[in-house]
Amino acid sequence: MYNPTVYDSEKTQEMISSFGGYNHNAVIPDNCFFEEANMGGEEFPLLSPRNKRAYFNVYGDGLQGILGKSELIYINNGRLYYGGEAVEGLEFPDIKGERQLVSMGAKVLVFPDKVYLNTADLTDFGSLEAEFETEEGTNVTCSLAKGDGDLYEAYIVSSAEPEEAVNGDLWLDTSASPNVLKQFSDALGMWVELAVTYVRISCEGIGKNFEIYDGITLSGFENEDLNGSHIIRDKGDDFITITGIITHTVSQTAPIKIERKLPEMDFVCESGNRLWGCNSEKNEIYASKLGDPKNFNSFMGISTDSYAVTVGSDGEFTGAIAFRGYVIFFKEHCIHKIYGQNPPYTLNTSYIRGVQKGSHKSLCIVNESLYYKSPNGICVFEGGVPLEISEGLGDAYYTEGVAGVLFNKYYICLTDKNGKRHLFTYNEKTGIWHREDNIDVKEFANHNGNLFFIGVVDGERRLCLADGENSYGDFPEGLSGLIQEESFDWSCETGLWGLDLPENKYYSGIVIRASAEQKARLKIEFQTNSDGTWKHMVTVDIDKTGSFALPFAIERCDHLRIRISGKGKVRIFSIARKIEAGSELNVRP
């Protein structure tokens, strides 16, 4: 009698113990996940949900603009809050307009309002611009003056040289154009031209809103030589002195206007104790006077001068940032770098991927590298050629990037083609992406080791903390009411498993090793052969903190996906997959 020999099928085991995060591509590594919701990389290489957020009782559609300095600063419903308290007297008429807040020394600058606040003295605030305008009938007097504003007592006005003169006599030579003021020197025996002459303009209150060396524009003067750009050389409440020359003291009652204006700027940043900005309509880049964000029109031929340059590239500016000692202005297809310590600066243009239009808030420095959303991906920039790092986000087209930084993590909120927002994180240390959820983040700000953001929660803008479990420092009294997020649902779904196995092998079982905190929940589901049906395997409600193993038998199939979901704090240590050999025919779907 013949007794056939029965051989055990070949069995092997694969272990996944390091999880690679979000990867939304057709073919992905087995330790990555095609879909994620509310996952985080804080416990890498383990698989775990993100940390809980926290929320403040600061909310409303008027919550616009946020900045971290020695205190957290934000604008809400037309008021600026410093350290959680509203600055008395500082108000913004447009309560819903988007703002850019820039730190420059002790000052915080608000655009497009062109307003400043001195954080060292909260009573010192106001407009960066200044203006003085007279009404019809107001008397304005213009006189030839010395540099200190004192008027010349007497001088001769003629086109011919005076026949008699003593040392110190003054002669206004009208034969030259423009006229020239000369002084007689006994030592030289001749009339010597004075290098600089001044005009004092007097009117009640004319100098109150201005400072010495302000760059101003004059208009409305009957003497046309006085109209145009000037520098204030001296001032008092009721007079200003500028460089210029006139033959006689004159007065007028027709209206005049004096302005200290800032250019209209699309994007602004601070670098080298100067405020920098750009204007797409004029294709220009500007820098303020050194240490003075109020003056963009101060040109005296010295190192502290303002600066302006027209660039030759086409298209709109899309962002600006100071990085590694130079200033970068972005367009979608190129970047403009400004080098140097003082004017005249050096402008360098590189035709490489720039910032996507509408993604200027994606510009962030993580450690020593610059990250931003380009038109076709997220890039990291070290100063040469940008490197794309967003392969894990797949082929989805995203816009309107808004980003922030918390230690090694780059947070970025993006809009997909359907108008839906997605918050992703990228860990520079591990190179791993994770997807959190669909919260709409408007702006991020770092302060005191925390990452704050303005996000839309339950349909309303609210001040939030990105990581409410590991917040640092004490929060100001004005930010009382910190509420930690409740336990949330999370999930992750693998790519297709088994397509890389030979046809005579298949997965026969899976063992998941995990730990969880009390009151957490863990759910496991499978989908075989891409049939679109998720098969529920088990749901575990955790009654006490601890670790455990969950073994499963898998129906024989060509390929499968696994979906792990839950609520509360769960850690997945490993996923073991048992592989067995089988008939080539039987494994076909």
C-alpha positions, 0 to 999 in steps of 0.5 A, a space after each residue: 500500500 502506497 502512503 503519500 508523503 505530505 510536506 508542510 508548505 514553506 512559511 516565512 515572516 516579514 516584520 514591519 517595525 519602523 513606519 514611514 508615514 504618509 505616501 500618496 502614490 500608486 506604489 509605496 513601501 509596505 511600511 507607508 500609508 496611502 491615506 492618513 487622518 490625524 497621524 503624527 511622527 512624535 514617536 517615530 519609529 512607532 506608528 501613533 496619532 498626532 498630539 492633541 491641540 489646544 484652543 484659547 478663548 480668542 475667536 471670531 472672524 476678525 482674528 487676523 494677523 499673528 506674530 511672536 516677539 517677547 509676547 504673543 501679538 495678534 489682531 482681533 476685531 480691529 484691536 491689537 493684542 500684546 500679551 493677551 491685552 488690547 493696546 489702548 487707543 490702537 484700532 484698525 477700521 477694517 476688522 477683517 482685512 488680512 495683515 502682515 505683521 513684521 518685527 523690527 527691533 522693539 517695533 511691530 509693523 502692521 501692513 497694509 495699514 502701515 502702522 507701528 507699535 513700540 513694544 517697549 512703550 505701548 503708548 508709542 504707536 501710530 502711522 508710519 506715514 506722515 502728512 501736513 496740508 494747509 487750507 486755503 488762506 493759511 499763510 506759509 512763509 519761505 525764507 533763505 536760511 542757514 543749516 540750523 534753520 536761522 534766517 540770514 539777516 541780510 544779503 545782496 541780490 543781483 546779477 552783477 558782482 557787488 563793487 564793495 564788500 567786507 569779510 562775511 558779506 553775502 551775495 545771491 548771484 542771480 546770473 547763474 541758474 540755479 541761483 548761487 549764494 556767495 560769501 566774501 572772503 578777505 583772506 582770498 580777496 574774492 566771493 566764495 560760493 557756499 556749497 549748500 543753501 537752505 530754505 526755511 518753510 514756516 507755518 503753524 504745526 508744519 513740523 510736528 509730524 516729522 523728524 530731522 532727516 525725513 525724506 518728504 515730498 512737497 507740493 502746491 508751492 508757487 515756487 516750483 523749485 520747492 516742489 518734489 522730494 527733499 530731506 528735512 535738515 532741521 525742524 521745529 513744531 512750526 518750521 522745517 528746513 530743506 536744501 534749496 535756494 530762493 531770492 527773497 522771502 515769500 509768502 503764499 496762502 494757497 494750500 501746500 502739502 507735505 508727505 512722508 510716504 511709504 511705497 505700496 508693498 505686496 510683501 515685507 520683511 526685516 533684514 539688517 535693521 531695515 524694512 524691505 518690500 516689493 511692488 509687483 505693479 512697478 516691478 520694484 524692490 525697496 529698503 528703508 533707511 537704516 533703523 527707520 521703517 518710516 523712511 523709504 525716500 531718504 537719499 543723502 549719499 551715505 551708508 544709512 540711505 534708503 534703497 530702491 531698484 527695478 528688476 528685469 524679470 517678468 511676473 508678479 512677486 510671490 513672497 519675501 524672506 530674510 535668509 542667511 544674511 541676504 534678502 530673497 524676493 520670489 516670483 514663481 519662476 525666479 528668485 532675486 537675492 540682495 547682497 551687501 551691507 549697505 547701498 548700493 546693494 548687489 542684485 542677483 537673479 536666478 531662474 529657478 523654482 520660486 514660491 507659488 502665487 498665493 503661498 507666500 505664507 509657506 516660507 519658513 526656516 527649519 533649523 538652517 534650511 528654507 522651505 516653501 511651496 513652489 508651483 509644482 511641489 514643496 521645496 527645501 532651499 539651501 542657497 543654490 538650487 531648490 530640492 523638492 521634498 514632497 514626493 510623498 504627497 503624490 500627484 495631487 495639485 495643491 495651492 495656498 500654502 500656509 506654514 509654520 515650524 515647531 522644532 524639526 517639524 514643518 507644518 503646512 496647510 494646503 488647498 486641493 483642487 476641490 477647495 478642501 484644506 489639508 494639514 500636513 507635517 514634514 519632519 526634517 530629521 526623519 524625512 517623513 510626511 504625515 497628514 493630520 486633518 482638514 483644519 483650515 489654518 490661516 497663519 502660524 506664529 512661534 512664541 516661547 517654544 510653542 507653535 500658535 496658529 489661527 485656524 477655523 474651528 467649528 466654522 469660526 476663526 480661533 487661536 490654537 496651539 499645534 501641540 497642546 500636550 507639550 506646551 512650554 512656559 506660562 501663558 499671559 493672563 489675557 490668554 486664559 481659557 486654554 482648552 485641550 482637545 478631546 480625544 479624536 478619531 484617527 486612521 491610516 490605510 496601507 498601500 497594496 500588499 502582496 503585489 510584489 510576492 511571487 504568485 505561489 505565495 500569499 499572506 496567511 496571517 498578521 500579528 499587530 503588536 500595540 499598546 494603548 492608554 485607558 479608554 482608547 479604541 483600536 479597530 482593524 479592517 482588511 480589503 482583499 483584491 481591491 474589491 472596495 469592501 472593508 472587512 471588519 476584523 476586530 474592535 478593541 476597547 482598552 480598559 487599562 493601559 498596557 501592551 498587547 498582540 492582535 493575531 489575524 488569519 487572512 483569507 487567501 487572496 492576490 493582494 490586500 490593504 489593511 486599515 488601522 483606526 481608533 480613538 485616543 492614544 495608541 502606539 503600534 510597535 510592529 506588524 508581522 506578516 506570515 507568508 506561505 507558499 501555495 498553488 499558482 492557480 488558487 491565488 488568482 482572484 
